[in-house]
Amino acid sequence: MPHRWSSILGFVTALLVSGAPAGAAEMSVPPDRQAIEQIIHDYLMAHPEVVIESLRAGDARIKEHEAEQIRAQIVKHQDELVRDAKSPVGGNPAGDVTIVEFFDYRCPYCKQVEPALDALLKEDSRIRIVYKEFPILGPQSLIATQVALAALKQSPQKYARLHAALMSAKGELSQDSILKAAEGAGLDIAKIKADMNGKDIDALIKHNYDLAEALNIRGTPAFVVGSAMSPGAVDLATFKKMVADARKGE
């Protein structure tokens, strides 16, 4: 805030000086700082819209700078985001646009988005989804992710069934309810238990954490489409726009 006020004061001072009578700049007597500050104070009190406009412009510049940094990180990590062979894939594996989703099975906003995502896939058969398991909401989230990634080892189809079951599950998840959902998805539970704590699964989860850190993703869900990222819940219209922009290379 001090930097912003400094910018505002400098701007207003420039306005006042530019409006000063001819020859004023040639005055040898230094200006009275207190008098100038009083003039600036009076000006801002009379024209508060100057402050508001300046703050809005500053916020817009900050947001644009942050967006540019994120776009640069998306380009830098494009292969890890889109072409990581270890990450689960949904939709059309040969789709021309990829949606990368960072999610947590216990996240209510992730569950809220799921119907819009399903509707998008039904409407547009050229979309591919990469699932980035990002368990950040406690031990049960981690267990759900470990079970889901162990399911992927049995088959992508069974992973997809378990993913849908966990996303639609009501109430709190527990290890028992997660394993019950896995059993309902046709998975070998003994193999799930043997695989879920494997070093390869731990390494993939850690990699997803590191990737999220690079992209400044602090919560779930978060979606990367093309060179754009949208944190938080996304509706169908926003998904469609992001996909259209990605197809245009924006």
Secondary structure by P-SEA (a helix, b strand, c coil): caaaaaaaaaaaaaaaaaacccccccccccccaaaaaaaaaaaaaacaaaaaaaaaaaaaaaaaaaaaaaaaaaaaacccccccccccccccccccbbbbbbcccccaaaaaaaaaaaaaaaacccbbbbbbccccccaaaaaaaaaaaaaaaacaaaaaaaaaaaaaccccccaaaaaaaaaaaccaaaaaaaccccaaaaaaaaaaaaaaaaaccccccbbbcccccccccccaaaaaaaaaaaaacc
